[in-house]
Structure formats: C-alpha cells, structure tokens
Amino acid sequence: MQNVNMKQPPDVVSSKDMYYIQDMLDWNLTSAKITRDFAGKVKDQEISRELGALYEMHKRHYDQFIAFLQNHTNTNVQ
C-alpha cells in the first residue's frame, strides 16, 4: 500500500469530529459559566478580577468557535 499525503483535509466531518467539536463547545461554555459565578462570589477583588478575565477568555473562545462554525457551514447541502 502506498503512503498518500493529503494536501487538504476532506470536506467531511466525521462523528468523531462532531464529538470533539461538542466537547470543545461544552467545555468553554461550562468554564465561562463557572468562572463568572465564582467571580461574583469571591470577596477578594484581585481574585474576582482574575476570574472575570478567565470568564471573558472562555466566552471569547466559545463565541469565536461558534462564529467559525457558522462561517464554515456548508449551506449548499442537497
């Protein structure tokens, strides 16, 4: 069998890919919710600010991932 290198990945999303995408979305959304909740409960302002920054990072990653998926969804499915 000959070893073939792909120049570009195929335009197919496998079920394994879908589970990975779902995990990434779930992880970032859950992390954003938890850090936002803790930021509101912590009395130390420095820790609260750091947790707020973590919330913003996870929310930004989640939003960027959603935007990427929306921009790369094949709307010409037949």
KADA-V358705 format. One record per residue. PSI is psi in whole degrees, 0 to 359 (NA if undefined). OMEGA is omega in radians with two decimals (NA if undefined). D_LAST is the distance of its C-alpha to the last C-alpha in Angstrom with 2 decimals. Layout:
psi=PSI omega=OMEGA d_last=D_LAST
psi=PSI omega=OMEGA d_last=D_LAST
This chain:
psi=135 omega=-3.11 d_last=34.30
psi=138 omega=3.12 d_last=33.71
psi=120 omega=-3.10 d_last=32.81
psi=127 omega=3.07 d_last=29.76
psi=130 omega=3.09 d_last=29.26
psi=134 omega=3.07 d_last=25.84
psi=333 omega=-3.11 d_last=26.01
psi=141 omega=3.11 d_last=22.91
psi=154 omega=-3.14 d_last=21.12
psi=157 omega=3.13 d_last=17.78
psi=51 omega=-3.11 d_last=14.55
psi=139 omega=3.05 d_last=14.35
psi=117 omega=-3.12 d_last=15.93
psi=170 omega=3.09 d_last=17.93
psi=326 omega=3.08 d_last=19.36
psi=318 omega=3.08 d_last=22.62
psi=318 omega=-3.13 d_last=21.19
psi=320 omega=3.09 d_last=19.91
psi=320 omega=3.12 d_last=23.43
psi=315 omega=3.11 d_last=25.00
psi=315 omega=3.13 d_last=23.04
psi=317 omega=3.11 d_last=23.96
psi=316 omega=3.14 d_last=27.54
psi=316 omega=3.12 d_last=27.81
psi=313 omega=-3.14 d_last=26.72
psi=316 omega=-3.09 d_last=28.97
psi=314 omega=-3.13 d_last=31.86
psi=320 omega=3.14 d_last=31.89
psi=316 omega=3.12 d_last=31.55
psi=316 omega=3.13 d_last=34.23
psi=320 omega=3.11 d_last=36.48
psi=315 omega=-3.13 d_last=36.22
psi=317 omega=-3.11 d_last=37.18
psi=314 omega=-3.11 d_last=40.05
psi=324 omega=3.09 d_last=41.52
psi=318 omega=3.13 d_last=41.40
psi=312 omega=3.14 d_last=43.15
psi=323 omega=3.14 d_last=45.80
psi=326 omega=3.13 d_last=46.38
psi=343 omega=-3.08 d_last=47.43
psi=339 omega=-3.07 d_last=49.75
psi=138 omega=-3.13 d_last=51.57
psi=330 omega=3.13 d_last=54.95
psi=119 omega=-3.06 d_last=55.29
psi=326 omega=3.14 d_last=53.83
psi=316 omega=3.10 d_last=53.15
psi=320 omega=3.11 d_last=51.10
psi=318 omega=3.10 d_last=49.32
psi=317 omega=3.13 d_last=48.42
psi=318 omega=3.09 d_last=47.13
psi=323 omega=3.07 d_last=45.01
psi=320 omega=3.10 d_last=43.72
psi=321 omega=3.08 d_last=42.78
psi=319 omega=3.09 d_last=40.97
psi=312 omega=-3.12 d_last=39.08
psi=321 omega=3.14 d_last=38.05
psi=311 omega=-3.13 d_last=36.95
psi=322 omega=3.11 d_last=34.74
psi=318 omega=3.12 d_last=33.28
psi=316 omega=3.12 d_last=32.62
psi=317 omega=3.11 d_last=30.90
psi=312 omega=-3.12 d_last=28.73
psi=320 omega=3.12 d_last=27.86
psi=320 omega=3.14 d_last=27.19
psi=317 omega=3.09 d_last=24.88
psi=315 omega=3.13 d_last=22.90
psi=318 omega=3.11 d_last=22.81
psi=313 omega=-3.13 d_last=21.69
psi=320 omega=3.12 d_last=18.78
psi=322 omega=-3.13 d_last=17.81
psi=340 omega=-3.08 d_last=18.19
psi=16 omega=3.07 d_last=16.21
psi=133 omega=3.13 d_last=13.17
psi=108 omega=-3.13 d_last=9.96
psi=358 omega=-3.14 d_last=8.88
psi=30 omega=3.12 d_last=6.25
psi=134 omega=-3.13 d_last=3.79
psi=NA omega=NA d_last=0.00
